[in-house]
C-alpha cells in the first residue's frame, strides 16, 4: 500500500525517526509488538524496518533508520533524499519476534538500533503490567535512540542504559541481568552480531534455548567452524559450491540462478527455498520450527551436511 512520510525527526547523528501514514488517509493494518514491515523505495529497493510505536495506532506507523556506512541504497535514501510528504510503498506488518504471552517475566536486550523492535515490546509490557526489564547497550550516550522515552515515566522504572563498555564489561553486565531474572523468564535480544552472541550464549545457558528469542539487523559474520558445502539444484541438475566465508545466496546469484531476495539478513523470507535432501544449519529469524523441517533461507543459513539438495 502507499504510505506518506508525515514527519522526520533526527534522533541521533546516525538515526532518523520517520512517522508514516496511509497515503489515502485510511486505517493502517494492526500489528503486535516486535513486528516489522517491508518498505519499498523509489527504484524498487525493498528493506525491512521494525515498527516502534509506543502505542500502536491505525493512523500511523513509526520506524527508525540508522545510516549505514555501507548502505545498499535503503538507509542512504531515507537519510539523504526522503522528505516529509514523500510517498513510499509499504507491506503488511509481519512478526517473527513476538512476545510469548505465557511467560511470567521478560528480559529485553537491545544493542544500538536493535532497540526498535524491543521498544514496542517494552511499552506493551508496561501497559499490561507484566514483569519485565529492558537493558539498552550503546557505543555512547548520545547515540541512544529514543532516550527521551527511556527516561519517561512509563519505562524508566524498568530500564537501564549501558554505554561505552568493552566486551568484558558488557559480558559482566549481561551476566548480572540474567542472574537477577527470575526462573521462567523469556529473553529477547536484538542488535549487532557480537552483542547477540554475547547475550544468546549466556541466556541459553541460564534459561534454555526455547526461552531465548532473537532478531538480527545484520548478516551474521562467518563463524570459526563454518565449512564449505555444495548446493545441489534438483530442477537444473547443477551444483553450486559455497565457500566457508560466503553466503549460499551470494553463490547462487553469482552462478546466475534466478532467486528472489530482499533483506539478506534472514528476517523477511523472500529467498525461502525448499530443502529436499541433507540438513540445513538455520541462522534466520523468520522460519518457524515446522518450516525449518523443509525450508531454509540461503541469505544467512548454511548446511550441516556436505551437500544440501534444494528445489531450484
C-alpha positions as CSV (number, residue, x, y, z in Angstrom):
1,X,0.0,0.0,0.0
2,X,1.1,3.6,-0.5
3,X,2.3,5.5,2.6
4,X,3.3,9.1,3.1
5,X,6.1,10.3,5.4
6,X,4.3,12.6,7.8
7,X,7.3,13.6,9.9
8,X,11.0,13.1,10.2
9,X,13.0,13.5,13.5
10,X,16.7,13.4,13.9
11,X,17.0,11.2,17.0
12,X,20.8,10.9,17.0
13,X,23.6,11.8,14.5
14,X,23.0,8.3,13.0
15,X,19.3,7.7,13.4
16,X,16.2,9.3,11.8
17,X,12.7,8.5,13.1
18,X,10.0,8.5,10.4
19,X,6.3,8.6,11.0
20,X,4.2,7.1,8.2
21,X,0.5,7.3,7.4
22,X,-1.7,5.7,4.7
23,X,-1.5,7.9,1.7
24,X,-5.3,7.6,1.2
25,X,-6.0,8.6,4.7
26,X,-7.3,5.1,5.6
27,X,-6.5,2.9,8.5
28,X,-3.2,1.0,8.6
29,X,-3.2,-2.7,9.4
30,X,-2.8,-3.7,13.0
31,X,0.3,-5.4,14.4
32,X,1.8,-6.9,17.6
33,X,5.0,-5.7,19.3
34,X,8.2,-6.9,17.6
35,X,6.7,-6.7,14.1
36,X,8.5,-5.2,11.0
37,X,7.3,-4.2,7.6
38,X,8.7,-4.1,4.1
39,X,9.5,-0.6,2.8
40,X,9.9,-0.2,-0.9
41,X,11.7,2.9,-2.0
42,X,11.8,4.6,-5.4
43,X,13.9,2.5,-7.7
44,X,12.5,-0.7,-6.3
45,X,14.8,-1.2,-3.3
46,X,13.0,-3.1,-0.5
47,X,14.2,-3.0,3.1
48,X,12.7,-4.2,6.4
49,X,12.2,-1.8,9.4
50,X,10.8,-2.6,12.8
51,X,7.7,-0.8,13.9
52,X,8.5,1.1,17.1
53,X,5.4,3.0,18.1
54,X,4.9,3.5,21.8
55,X,1.2,2.8,21.3
56,X,0.0,1.1,18.1
57,X,-2.4,3.2,16.1
58,X,-4.3,2.6,12.9
59,X,-3.4,6.2,12.0
60,X,0.4,6.0,12.0
61,X,3.5,3.8,11.9
62,X,6.8,4.8,13.3
63,X,10.2,3.4,12.1
64,X,13.8,4.3,12.9
65,X,16.5,4.2,10.3
66,X,20.2,4.1,11.1
67,X,22.6,5.4,8.4
68,X,24.8,2.5,7.4
69,X,28.3,3.3,6.0
70,X,27.9,0.5,3.5
71,X,24.3,1.2,2.7
72,X,22.9,-0.7,-0.3
73,X,20.5,2.1,-1.0
74,X,17.9,1.9,1.8
75,X,19.3,3.9,4.7
76,X,21.1,6.4,2.4
77,X,17.9,7.3,0.5
78,X,15.9,7.6,3.8
79,X,18.6,9.9,5.2
80,X,19.6,11.9,2.2
81,X,16.6,12.1,-0.1
82,X,13.4,11.3,1.9
83,X,11.4,14.3,3.0
84,X,8.1,15.0,4.7
85,X,5.3,14.4,2.2
86,X,7.2,11.8,0.1
87,X,5.4,8.6,-0.7
88,X,6.8,5.1,-0.4
89,X,5.3,1.6,-0.7
90,X,4.9,-0.5,2.4
91,X,3.8,-4.0,3.1
92,X,1.7,-5.6,5.7
93,X,3.4,-5.9,9.1
94,X,4.9,-9.3,9.8
95,X,6.2,-10.7,13.1
96,X,8.9,-13.3,13.7
97,X,9.9,-11.8,17.0
98,X,6.7,-11.8,19.1
99,X,6.4,-11.7,22.9
100,X,5.5,-15.0,24.5
101,X,2.3,-14.2,26.3
102,X,2.5,-17.2,28.6
103,X,5.9,-16.1,30.0
104,X,5.8,-14.9,33.7
105,X,8.6,-12.4,33.1
106,X,10.5,-10.9,30.2
107,X,14.1,-9.6,29.9
108,X,14.7,-7.4,26.8
109,X,18.2,-6.7,25.5
110,X,18.8,-4.0,22.8
111,X,22.1,-3.2,21.2
112,X,22.2,0.2,19.3
113,X,19.5,0.4,16.6
114,X,18.3,-3.0,17.9
115,X,16.1,-1.0,20.3
116,X,13.5,-0.6,17.6
117,X,11.5,-3.9,17.9
118,X,12.3,-4.1,21.6
119,X,10.9,-0.6,22.4
120,X,7.4,-1.5,21.3
121,X,7.6,-4.7,23.4
122,X,8.7,-2.7,26.5
123,X,5.8,-0.2,26.1
124,X,3.3,-3.1,25.7
125,X,4.6,-4.9,28.8
126,X,4.4,-1.7,30.8
127,X,0.8,-1.1,29.8
128,X,-0.1,-4.7,30.6
129,X,1.7,-4.5,34.0
130,X,3.7,-7.7,33.1
131,X,7.1,-8.0,34.9
132,X,10.0,-7.1,32.6
133,X,13.4,-5.4,32.4
134,X,14.9,-3.6,29.4
135,X,18.6,-3.2,29.0
136,X,19.9,-1.0,26.3
137,X,23.6,-1.0,25.2
138,X,25.2,1.7,23.0
139,X,28.6,3.0,22.0
140,X,27.9,6.4,23.6
141,X,25.1,8.1,25.5
142,X,24.5,10.5,22.6
143,X,23.9,7.5,20.3
144,X,20.9,6.0,22.2
145,X,17.7,6.3,20.0
146,X,14.5,7.1,22.0
147,X,16.5,8.2,25.0
148,X,13.6,10.5,26.0
149,X,11.2,7.6,26.1
150,X,13.6,5.5,28.1
151,X,13.7,8.3,30.7
152,X,9.9,8.8,30.6
153,X,7.7,7.7,33.5
154,X,6.4,4.5,31.7
155,X,9.8,2.9,31.0
156,X,12.3,4.5,33.4
157,X,11.5,2.2,36.4
158,X,12.2,-0.9,34.3
159,X,15.1,0.3,32.1
160,X,18.8,0.6,32.3
161,X,21.2,2.1,29.7
162,X,24.8,0.8,29.4
163,X,27.2,2.9,27.3
164,X,30.8,2.8,26.1
165,X,31.6,-0.7,27.5
166,X,34.3,-3.1,26.3
167,X,33.5,-6.7,25.6
168,X,34.4,-7.9,29.0
169,X,32.3,-5.4,30.9
170,X,29.4,-5.9,28.5
171,X,29.5,-9.6,29.3
172,X,29.6,-8.9,33.0
173,X,26.5,-6.6,32.8
174,X,24.7,-9.3,30.8
175,X,25.6,-11.9,33.3
176,X,24.3,-9.7,36.2
177,X,21.0,-9.0,34.4
178,X,20.4,-12.7,33.6
179,X,21.3,-13.8,37.2
180,X,18.8,-11.3,38.6
181,X,15.9,-12.5,36.3
182,X,13.5,-15.0,37.9
183,X,13.2,-18.5,36.7
184,X,10.8,-18.9,33.8
185,X,11.9,-15.6,32.2
186,X,11.9,-15.3,28.5
187,X,14.8,-13.4,26.9
188,X,14.6,-11.2,23.8
189,X,17.7,-9.7,22.1
190,X,18.2,-7.6,19.0
191,X,21.4,-5.9,17.9
192,X,24.8,-6.4,16.2
193,X,26.1,-9.9,15.8
194,X,28.8,-9.8,18.5
195,X,26.3,-8.4,21.0
196,X,23.7,-11.0,20.0
197,X,26.3,-13.8,20.5
198,X,27.2,-12.5,24.0
199,X,23.5,-12.4,25.0
200,X,22.3,-15.6,23.5
201,X,25.1,-17.8,24.7
202,X,24.6,-16.7,28.3
203,X,20.8,-16.6,28.1
204,X,20.6,-20.2,26.7
205,X,22.8,-21.4,29.5
206,X,20.6,-19.7,32.1
207,X,17.1,-20.3,30.7
208,X,17.4,-22.8,27.8
209,X,17.1,-22.3,24.1
210,X,13.3,-22.3,24.0
211,X,13.2,-19.2,26.2
212,X,15.6,-17.1,24.0
213,X,14.3,-15.1,21.1
214,X,16.4,-13.0,18.7
215,X,16.2,-10.8,15.8
216,X,19.3,-9.5,13.9
217,X,19.7,-6.4,11.7
218,X,22.9,-7.6,10.1
219,X,24.1,-10.7,8.3
220,X,26.0,-13.0,10.7
221,X,29.7,-12.9,10.4
222,X,31.3,-16.2,9.3
223,X,31.8,-18.4,12.3
224,X,35.1,-20.1,13.1
225,X,33.6,-23.5,12.5
226,X,31.9,-22.7,9.2
227,X,32.9,-25.1,6.4
228,X,32.3,-25.2,2.7
229,X,29.4,-27.2,1.2
230,X,27.7,-27.9,-2.1
231,X,24.2,-26.9,-3.1
232,X,22.7,-29.4,-5.5
233,X,19.9,-27.8,-7.6
234,X,17.4,-30.5,-8.3
235,X,15.5,-28.7,-11.0
236,X,18.5,-27.9,-13.2
237,X,20.9,-30.7,-12.1
238,X,23.6,-28.1,-11.3
239,X,25.9,-27.9,-8.3
240,X,27.0,-24.7,-6.7
241,X,29.9,-24.6,-4.3
242,X,29.6,-22.4,-1.2
243,X,32.9,-21.5,0.5
244,X,33.1,-21.1,4.2
245,X,33.3,-17.3,4.0
246,X,30.4,-16.6,1.6
247,X,26.6,-16.9,1.8
248,X,24.7,-19.5,-0.1
249,X,22.6,-16.7,-1.6
250,X,25.6,-14.9,-2.9
251,X,27.0,-18.0,-4.5
252,X,23.6,-18.8,-6.2
253,X,23.4,-15.3,-7.6
254,X,27.0,-15.4,-8.8
255,X,26.1,-18.7,-10.6
256,X,23.3,-16.9,-12.4
257,X,20.5,-18.7,-10.5
258,X,17.2,-16.8,-10.6
259,X,16.3,-16.4,-6.9
260,X,14.5,-13.5,-5.3
261,X,16.0,-11.8,-2.3
262,X,15.5,-8.6,-0.2
263,X,16.8,-8.2,3.3
264,X,19.8,-10.6,3.1
265,X,19.8,-10.9,6.9
266,X,17.3,-13.6,7.5
267,X,14.2,-11.7,8.6
268,X,12.0,-11.3,5.5
269,X,11.6,-14.8,4.0
270,X,11.9,-13.6,0.4
271,X,14.6,-16.1,-0.5
272,X,12.9,-19.0,1.2
273,X,14.0,-22.2,-0.6
274,X,12.7,-25.8,-0.1
275,X,15.2,-28.4,1.0
276,X,14.8,-31.9,-0.4
277,X,17.9,-33.6,1.0
278,X,20.7,-33.0,3.5
279,X,20.4,-30.9,6.7
280,X,20.3,-27.1,6.8
281,X,22.1,-25.1,9.5
282,X,19.4,-22.5,10.2
283,X,20.5,-19.0,11.3
284,X,17.5,-16.9,10.3
285,X,14.9,-15.1,12.5
286,X,12.0,-15.9,10.2
287,X,11.1,-19.5,9.8
288,X,9.0,-21.4,12.4
289,X,10.3,-24.7,13.8
290,X,7.9,-26.6,11.5
291,X,9.0,-24.6,8.4
292,X,12.7,-25.4,9.1
293,X,12.0,-29.1,8.6
294,X,11.6,-28.4,4.9
295,X,13.0,-25.0,4.0
296,X,15.9,-22.7,4.6
297,X,16.9,-19.1,3.9
298,X,20.1,-19.1,1.8
299,X,20.9,-15.4,2.7
300,X,22.1,-16.4,6.2
301,X,21.7,-20.2,6.7
302,X,24.2,-22.9,5.7
303,X,24.4,-26.7,5.7
304,X,25.3,-29.2,8.3
305,X,25.9,-31.8,5.6
306,X,28.4,-31.6,2.8
307,X,25.6,-31.5,0.2
308,X,22.3,-29.7,0.5
309,X,19.7,-30.6,-2.1
310,X,17.4,-27.7,-2.9
311,X,14.3,-27.2,-5.0
312,X,15.9,-24.8,-7.6
